[in-house]
């Protein structure tokens, strides 16, 4: 079950940045784009300093938690069609475009 979307300003692997655990969830790319891969140790050393990156991480974590909770409510109370419409709007917002490539296989997997 999908619980949250990582957008262009986001970070996958938050559990590793909170507790050092890396196997709490699985992330996968649904729509083509660009990203960076950074070693947890490199980010963790900066977070340990308690500066601006630490503050941004906490705000991001709060926003991600809010999204996960909202998604959980939607998964419980909305129809498949309503959920898919919401997901498409979120992806459109993430991509900053009204057009993007999806496969029927991906949509089938999601629903």
C-alpha positions in Angstrom: 0.0 0.0 0.0 1.3 3.4 -0.9 1.5 5.8 2.1 3.2 8.8 0.8 4.8 10.5 -2.2 8.3 12.0 -2.3 8.3 15.1 -4.3 11.2 17.0 -5.9 12.0 18.7 -2.6 11.6 15.5 -0.6 13.7 12.7 0.8 13.3 9.0 0.7 14.7 6.9 3.5 13.6 9.1 6.4 13.9 6.2 8.9 17.6 6.0 8.2 17.9 9.7 9.1 15.9 9.2 12.3 17.0 5.9 13.8 19.7 4.5 11.5 17.3 1.7 10.3 17.0 1.4 6.6 14.6 -1.5 6.0 11.4 0.0 7.5 9.8 0.6 4.1 10.4 0.3 0.4 10.6 3.2 -2.0 10.4 3.0 -5.7 10.2 5.4 -8.7 6.7 5.7 -10.2 7.3 8.5 -12.7 10.6 9.3 -14.4 12.6 12.2 -13.0 15.9 13.1 -11.5 17.3 12.7 -8.0 20.5 12.4 -5.9 21.7 9.6 -3.9 23.6 10.6 -0.8 25.2 8.4 1.9 23.2 8.5 5.2 26.5 9.1 7.1 27.2 12.3 5.2 23.8 13.8 6.0 23.8 12.4 9.5 27.0 14.2 10.4 25.5 17.5 9.3 22.2 16.8 11.1 24.2 16.1 14.3 25.4 19.7 14.2 21.8 20.8 14.8 21.8 23.6 12.3 19.5 24.6 9.4 19.4 21.2 7.9 18.1 19.7 11.1 15.3 22.3 11.2 14.4 21.6 7.6 14.4 17.8 8.3 12.0 18.2 11.2 9.6 20.4 9.1 9.8 17.9 6.2 9.1 15.0 8.6 6.0 16.7 10.0 4.7 17.4 6.4 5.4 13.8 5.4 3.7 12.4 8.5 0.6 14.6 7.7 0.6 13.2 4.2 0.8 9.6 5.4 -2.0 10.1 7.8 -4.2 11.8 5.2 -3.4 9.0 2.7 -4.4 6.4 5.3 -7.8 8.1 5.8 -8.3 8.3 2.1 -7.4 4.6 1.7 -10.0 3.7 4.2 -12.9 6.0 3.3 -12.6 6.8 -0.4 -13.5 4.7 -3.4 -10.8 3.4 -5.7 -11.8 6.0 -8.3 -11.6 8.9 -5.8 -8.2 7.6 -4.6 -6.8 7.3 -8.1 -8.1 10.9 -9.0 -6.3 12.2 -5.9 -3.1 10.3 -6.7 -3.1 11.6 -10.3 -3.5 15.2 -9.0 -0.6 14.7 -6.6 1.6 13.3 -9.3 0.7 16.2 -11.6 1.6 18.6 -8.9 4.9 16.8 -8.2 5.7 16.8 -11.9 4.5 20.4 -12.3 2.8 19.2 -15.5 -0.6 18.1 -16.7 1.0 15.4 -18.8 3.3 12.6 -17.7 3.9 9.0 -18.7 2.3 6.1 -16.7 1.7 2.5 -17.6 -1.4 0.5 -17.1 0.8 -1.9 -15.2 1.7 0.8 -12.6 -1.8 1.9 -12.2 -3.0 -1.7 -11.8 -0.3 -2.2 -9.2 -1.3 0.9 -7.3 -5.0 0.0 -7.2 
